[in-house]
Amino acid sequence: MLRRHGIDIRDIELLKRALVHRSHSARSNERLEFLGDAVLDLLVSEYLYSRFPERDEGELTEMRAALVGKRILTECAERMGLREHLFLGKSEMGLDGRGRDSIISDAYEALIGAVYLDRGLGAAKRFVEAEILSGASDILSDERNVNYKSELQHLTQTEGRGTPRYRVRTTRGPHHRREFEVEVRIDGEVRGVGFGDSKKLAEQRAARQALEALVAVRQTSERREG
């Protein structure tokens, strides 16, 4: 999986650990996932900071969220064939024996953590650049084509929550370069904040942030129940 990037893991047990879900063994990949998540955030943040010097902190945060979202990580893991190498307990295999997407995206982060520990930050950077950042332009442009507001509406209805309510917090800049800041509230609580050069884009980004937060809460609940 990794040799095509010139990365040869020396500690095979560490590599195996990255692929072990907690349903299979108590010695799971959760600690490696924690580390890999931090390494990934650092590398993507460094890339965005250098690549987009004109963007402010809020915009860079939005862009990073798009690049390290669970959907993108799952797609990258699928391209590697990572799912077929996971160690899962029977309770997580599902009807197809392959497990949930959240499990494979977590394993992908754990793999990044393993590469970092075994081969260092340089190797982890080469891996992330080849797997994620090489397609950053397409990922960031696709952001405008995903209807996060619709997805958030569907999720809140499914979970019996209130209807998402959007509100423009601030409008800044001259008329030809206007920037909107929008918040989305669910059951009266702010769940996401987005920035954009149009109200529509800012709403989409707020919806995406809220969606990812709610999905993370659900995944945490599922882990505890499991």
N, C-alpha and C positions, 0 to 999 in steps of 0.2 A: 504493500500500500504506500509506503513512504519512500522506497528506493528510487522511484521515478523522479523524486525531488532531490536526490542525492543525500538523503537522510537514512542512515543505517543505525537503528536503535541497538545499543550495546546491551542494555538491561532488558532482556526479553520478559522477565517477570513484571517489570514496570509497564511494558507495553500491554501485557495481558490484563494487568490491573485496570488499565484505562477502559477495557472492554467489559468489565464485570459489573452488572447491575446489582443493586442491593437485594433484589428478589432471589438472586442466585447464591450470594454469599455476603456475610457481614463485612468481609474484606473487599469492599466495593470500590467503585471509581469516584465516589462523592468528593473526597478530598482533592483528587486530581482535577475534578471538574471545577472546584472552587479556585484552584490555582490557574487552570487554563483559562477560565473566564477573565481573570485579572490580567493575564498575559495578553489575551486577545484584545481586551479593551485598550491596553497600553499601545500595542502595535497599530491598531486601527486609529487611535487618537493621534499618534505620531504622524501617520500617513496623512490624515485629514488636515492636521495643523500645517504641514509642509505643502500639501497640494492646493489648499484653498486659503491663502493668506488674507483674502478679502472678507472671509466669512467670520461672523461673530460667534461668541461662545454658545449662544442658543442654537444657531444654525448648525454648528459643528456637532453639538449633542444630538440633534435630530438626525443628522447624516450618519453618525456612529450607530445610533439605534437601528437604522435601516440596514446597515452592513452586518451587524452582529445579531440580528433577530433570529428567532428559532426557525423560521421558514427558510432563511438563507443557509443556516448551519445544517439543517436537515438535507437540503438540496446538495450541499457540498459533500456531506457524508454519504449520500446515496451514490454520487458519482464515483466515490472511492470504493463502493461496495462494502462499506463499513457495517451495515446492518447484518450481513451474513456472518460476521465474525463476533457478534455480541454474545455474551454469556448471560442468559436470562433464566429466571425461575419459571415454572409452569404457569404461575398466576399472571405473568406479564407477556406470555407468548401470543395470546389471542388466537383467533381462529386460523390465522395464516402462519402462526409460529414465529412472527417477526418483531412483535412489540410495537409500542406506540412511538409516534414521531418525536415526542418530547424526550424519550429515552435515547434515541439515536443522536439527537442534537446535544444532549448532555454528554454522551460518550465522545462526541467530536471535540467538545471543549476539554474533556479529560485527556484526549489524545494530544492536544496542544500542550497541556500541562506536562505530559510525559516527555514530549520532544524537548521542552524547555529544560526539564530536570536532567535528562540524559545527554543532550547535545548542546544546550546553551541557548541564549537569546537569539544569536545569529541564525541558528537552524530553525528555531520557531518562527523567526521573521521570514525566512525563505519559504517556509511552508504556508504561512498566512498570505504572503504576497502572491504565491502561485495559485492557491486555492480560492481565496476570497477577493483580494485587492486587484487581481488582474481583471476581474469583472466588475469593479466598483462603479464605473461609469454607467454600465447597463443597469445595475441594481438601483443606483440613485435615480436614474431616469424612469425606471419602472415604477418607482414610488408614486408617481402621479397617476399611474394607470390602475392602482389597487384602490377599491372603494372601502376604505377602513371604516367610514361612517356606517355603511351598510353592514359590515361584519360585526361592528360593535353593537349595533341595533339588534342583530340576530342573537348575539351572545347574551345580551341583557334580557331579551325576551325568553330565551331558553332557561336562564337561571332565575327567572321571576323577579328581576330587578326593575327599577323605574326606567323610564325613557331618558336617554341621554339628552342633556340640555346644553347648548353651546352659547357662549357669551364672549364678545370682543372685550378684552381687558384694556388694551392700548392700541393706538395707531400712531406710528412714528414715521418720520422722514418726509421729504418733499413729495408732491403729488405723483411725479413720474417714477419715484423709487419708494413707494409706500411699503411699510412693513406692519403686518398685523400680528397681534398676540391674542390668541383665543384659548379659553378654558372650556373644558367639558365637565359637567357635573352629573353624577348618577346618584340618585337618592339623596340629593342635597350636598354631596361630598365631591370636591374637585378630584377627578381621577386622571386628568391629563391636561397638559398645556402644550400648545403648538405655535410655531412662528412661520410666517410665509409672506411672499410678496402679493398674496391675494387672500381674501377672507376664506375662500374655499380651500386653498392649500393649507392654511393655518388650522382650519377645522379638521382636515384630513390628518394632519400630523398630531393634533390633540387626540383624535380618535384612536390613532395607532398607539400612542403612548398609553392611553387608558386600556385599550385592548390587550396590550402586552402585560400590563400590570394585573389585570383580571385573570388572564391565562396563567400567569405566574402564581397567583394565589390559589387557583384551582389545582395546579400541579403540585404545590406544596401540600395541599389538603389530601390529594390522592396518594402522595408518598407516605404521609402519616397514617392513612388508613391501610396502606399496603404493608 
